């Protein structure tokens, strides 16, 4: 599994956004992508507190060829604020 936080885009094939509640599904998806020779960027470990979280995310999204948003009902009913 890939877990990276870099200031420079890593030029991955797929950026995967997900709710922590959907981690098990995303792990299976990530492995399936890897088995098909696709490189996915997934924040498994959480971005370090010392990082500029939003800048890191934007950098990785901009460096990916595709964006995948994974989430079932947990994403639809995500509470903010």
N, C-alpha and C positions, 0 to 999 in steps of 0.2 A: 504494500500500500504506500502511496506517495503522500508525503506531508511536507509542504514547503512554505516558507514565508520569506520572500525575497523582495528587495526594492526594485528589481528589474523583472519585467515579465518573463515567464519561463517558456512561453510559446507552446503551451500544451494544446492538445486536441480539444479537450472538453473541460470547462469549469463547472463543477457540480455544487449547487446551492441546495441546502437541505435543513430541515428541522432536526434537532438532536433526537427527537422522538422517532425519526425515520432512519436512524443510523444503520440498523440491521439491513434494511433494504438497500441503502446506498453502498454498504460494504459489498453486497452481492453484485450490484450494478457496476461498481468500480472494478471488481474482479473480472466480470464479463467483458468490460471494455479492455482491460489489460490483456485478457486472453485473445482478444481480437486485434491486438497491437495498437490500441488507442491509449494515449497518455492522458490521464485525468488529474486535475488539481482539486483536492478535497481538503478542507480544514478539519482534520481529525482531532488534533490536539488543542485546538483553540489558538488563536493568534496571541502571541505574548503580550502581556500588559504594557510592555515598554514600546510596542509597535504602534504606529498610527493606523489603527484597525481599518478605517474606511479607505485610506490610501492604499494599503496592502491589498484589500479586496478589489478596488478599482484597477490596480495594476495587473492583477491576475486575470480579471475579466477581460481587460483590453488585450492581454496576451494570448487568450484562448481563441481557437477557431469557432467553438460552439459553446453555448450556455445551456445548462440543463438545470431546471428547478424541480426538485423532488419533494413531494410532500402530499400527504393525503389530507384527511380532515384536520390534522394538527396544523397544517399550513393555512388552511382556509379560515381557521378560527384563532389564529395567532394574536395574542394580546400585545399591544404596544403601549408604552408610556405609563 
